[in-house]
Amino acid sequence: MYIWRPILADPRMCEYIDLNTRLTIDDLANFHEALDLKEAIHEHARKEQERKR
């Protein structure tokens, strides 16, 4: 799943061919950090919405 997560993200962060040709493992790790941050922001917003109800 580590390779597929940035490809399946919405919006897509890269194409599979990019991972095979020009991107590095560091690039892939950066994609995961960005996706983790995005998920944390959404989770925080969800909890804030629930708290306000």
GIVEN-V425525 format. One record per residue. N is the residue number from 0. RES is the residue in one letter. OMEGA is omega as a letter, one per 40 degrees, with the letter a starting at -180 (999 if undefined). Layout:
# GIVEN-V425525
N:RES:OMEGA / N:RES:OMEGA
This chain:
# GIVEN-V425525
0:M:a / 1:Y:i / 2:I:a / 3:W:a / 4:R:i / 5:P:i / 6:I:a / 7:L:i / 8:A:i / 9:D:e / 10:P:a / 11:R:a / 12:M:i / 13:C:i / 14:E:i / 15:Y:a / 16:I:i / 17:D:i / 18:L:a / 19:N:a / 20:T:a / 21:R:a / 22:L:a / 23:T:i / 24:I:i / 25:D:i / 26:D:i / 27:L:i / 28:A:i / 29:N:i / 30:F:a / 31:H:i / 32:E:i / 33:A:i / 34:L:i / 35:D:i / 36:L:i / 37:K:i / 38:E:i / 39:A:i / 40:I:i / 41:H:i / 42:E:i / 43:H:i / 44:A:i / 45:R:i / 46:K:i / 47:E:i / 48:Q:i / 49:E:a / 50:R:a / 51:K:a / 52:R:999
